[in-house]
Amino acid sequence: MSAKKTISTILLVLGIVALILFALADRIGIGRNPGYGLQQIAGMIIGAVVAVVGLIMARRK
């Protein structure tokens, strides 16, 4: 596996994990307040962006 493929896979997985972690923060007990707060929304957006970057990198030749 090439270095580019490895980095893209890592970014994709980390982005998805971050997105899920921030989305479920209240349910798993790491959220401060009930409902979606600013930090939680920002974390979800950042996770989604990282996942998309990883996906784009993986699809490029």
C-alpha atoms as one frame of an Amber mdcrd trajectory, in Angstrom:
protein
   0.000   0.000   0.000   1.415   3.395  -0.942   1.878   6.224   1.539  -0.845
   8.287  -0.144  -3.325   5.422   0.111  -2.433   4.892   3.774  -2.883   8.578
   4.622  -6.194   8.773   2.783  -7.480   5.688   4.611  -6.396   7.085   7.979
  -8.073  10.429   7.262 -11.261   8.729   6.138 -11.456   6.507   9.221 -10.535
   9.294  11.667 -13.082  11.614  10.100 -15.865   9.048  10.357 -14.933   8.174
  13.951 -14.860  11.862  14.931 -18.195  12.479  13.238 -19.826   9.579  15.074
 -18.160  10.467  18.391 -19.339  14.083  18.281 -22.811  13.098  17.065 -23.250
  10.670  19.955 -21.424  12.685  22.622 -24.500  13.170  24.797 -25.553   9.531
  24.586 -22.136   8.169  25.564 -21.743  10.623  28.418 -19.038  12.988  27.201
 -21.362  15.875  26.343 -21.661  18.779  28.782 -25.190  19.909  28.009 -28.169
  18.092  26.555 -28.811  18.780  22.884 -26.349  19.795  20.224 -24.021  22.581
  21.287 -21.613  24.709  19.292 -18.591  22.502  20.013 -20.509  19.380  19.092
 -21.673  20.822  15.783 -18.181  22.131  15.001 -16.698  18.703  15.772 -19.188
  17.015  13.480 -18.376  19.429  10.660 -14.631  18.967  11.112 -15.048  15.179
  11.179 -17.099  15.284   7.991 -14.546  17.511   6.243 -11.656  15.234   7.241
 -13.587  12.190   5.989 -14.352  13.881   2.664 -10.699  14.894   2.221  -9.681
  11.287   2.858 -12.250  10.052   0.372 -11.116  12.525  -2.292  -7.498  11.545
  -1.762  -8.401   7.857  -2.063 -10.300   8.339  -5.319  -7.562  10.354  -7.053
  -5.082   8.478  -9.187
